[in-house]
Amino acid sequence: MEDQENIKHRLSELETEHRDLDDVIDQVTAGVLFDQIQVQRLKKRKLMLKDEILRLRSVLIPDSIA
């Protein structure tokens, strides 16, 4: 059971970071001039977080069809 609690905690952390990155990307791109490379890195990190979030969710809620 502790493993599930650890996964839930990690999932929560990742979801928070994912939301925070949304805000950062919005702030960076709100300016007239912004660093495209920085935005690309932020979006890449956000995508990696999303992939990890989906992976952890699948561990918590396994696919019953498979």
C-alpha positions as a printed Julia matrix, in Angstrom:
66×3 Matrix{Float64}:
  0.0    0.0     0.0
  2.87   2.35    0.68
  3.97   2.03   -2.93
  0.59   3.33   -4.06
  0.85   6.21   -1.61
  4.31   7.07   -2.93
  3.01   6.94   -6.49
  0.06   9.19   -5.59
  2.39  11.66   -3.91
  4.75  11.7    -6.89
  1.79  12.06   -9.25
  0.58  15.07   -7.31
  4.04  16.66   -7.47
  4.26  16.11  -11.22
  0.78  17.52  -11.82
  1.69  20.63   -9.84
  4.9   21.11  -11.79
  2.99  20.6   -15.05
  0.49  23.34  -14.11
  3.31  25.63  -12.99
  5.05  25.18  -16.33
  1.85  26.28  -18.07
  1.99  29.53  -16.13
  5.69  30.03  -16.84
  5.22  29.41  -20.56
  2.33  31.89  -20.64
  4.43  34.52  -18.86
  7.46  34.0   -21.09
  5.44  34.16  -24.31
  3.39  37.16  -23.16
  6.26  39.5   -23.93
  6.91  40.88  -27.38
 10.38  39.38  -27.45
 10.93  35.99  -25.91
 13.52  33.27  -26.13
 12.21  30.56  -28.45
 14.79  28.07  -27.2
 13.71  28.61  -23.6
 10.07  28.1   -24.59
 10.96  24.91  -26.48
 12.81  23.58  -23.42
  9.88  24.39  -21.16
  7.44  22.7   -23.52
  9.69  19.66  -23.79
  9.85  19.42  -19.99
  6.07  19.79  -19.83
  5.62  16.95  -22.33
  8.0   14.73  -20.34
  5.96  15.45  -17.22
  2.75  14.6   -19.02
  4.2   11.28  -20.17
  5.31  10.43  -16.63
  1.9   11.45  -15.24
  0.16   9.14  -17.69
  2.56   6.32  -16.85
  1.96   6.68  -13.11
 -1.81   6.85  -13.61
 -1.67   3.62  -15.59
  0.22   2.0   -12.7
 -2.48   3.1   -10.25
 -5.37   2.22  -12.57
 -4.3   -0.74  -14.71
 -6.01  -1.35  -18.04
 -8.57  -4.1   -17.42
 -8.81  -4.96  -21.13
 -5.19  -6.1   -21.28
